[in-house]
């Protein structure tokens, strides 16, 4: 019998096509007619060409932007892998909703619709206003002792992320950012990085929320033990097994959102380490998804650098951030929007009466 999670992923990914290379070429041709030296906008030209290929049209400003912050707790926190208690997950969700968190400020400043999603916070939010209630369970199990999720829980979380993506596309959003909140989730992301890339825990595990040297060493040992418990060989061939055994409910939901966005031909701005772990899983499930991804920034987390290289993504920003929440992705959105404005509003050599290069 096919596992439920596999059926869910097959349903979401059915019909995903790579971005349109004809539109990418058209965008490149148009960029070369603008009043600037050829290629002088650097990575910005790659971004707007990619967006044209994704949309299969000439992009226009303003972009309709949204960020989804998925929140969940992690059973692995009992192993002392975080500098903060798991209660901070709940506290930060309330901070998001009240407008006091970094992502709240940035989303408000840059005109990005902020959505906060409870996938598995260890509390009962009841009817908290402004929150998407998608809780699967109150946190994952301790992955050092047993798989983090059952297949049914994994399927439910992936489906929730996909449904939210469909809702976002239905209201007209053209760029989605994925972010997260979950104490302990850098441990999950480190384990995912090892499983997908074959990297060692030593190279994939950073300090997360700011561990000191001794605690960081313990965290690396825990990640190593997790990998040894669940997998006999690296890299692991089944991304669903990776996600079920060592992932998080918020990571599963981000994976579902990324896959569904790709099917809907919608660009996804990924954030830092945890959201890039979700993106890596999505690409492992359906490689054509990669063409819909833009990397908002490069985190200070060593595992994030490994995953960006694994995906072949060139980040827009490199500010040594390690905040999460979707903050780096939202910071990158005005750059993307600026690029579209240049693409659509700059004069051409012909319209401006400017001479082109002679060599």
RAHU-V777382 format. One record per run of one state. SS is the DSSP state (helix for helix, strand for strand, loop for the rest). FROM is the first residue (numbers start at 0). LEN is the number of residues. Records with the same first field share a line. If there is no record, write none. Layout:
SS=FROM-LEN + FROM-LEN
This chain:
loop=0-3 + 13-7 + 31-2 + 34-8 + 55-9 + 72-2 + 79-7 + 98-3 + 110-1 + 120-10 + 133-17 + 170-4 + 181-3 + 197-3 + 204-8 + 230-8 + 246-2 + 263-3 + 270-2 + 285-1 + 295-1 + 297-4 + 311-5 + 317-9 + 345-2 + 352-7
helix=3-10 + 20-11 + 42-13 + 74-5 + 86-12 + 101-9 + 150-20 + 184-13 + 200-4 + 212-18 + 238-8 + 248-15 + 272-13 + 286-6 + 301-10 + 326-19 + 348-4
strand=33-1 + 64-8 + 111-9 + 130-3 + 174-7 + 266-4 + 292-3 + 296-1 + 316-1 + 347-1
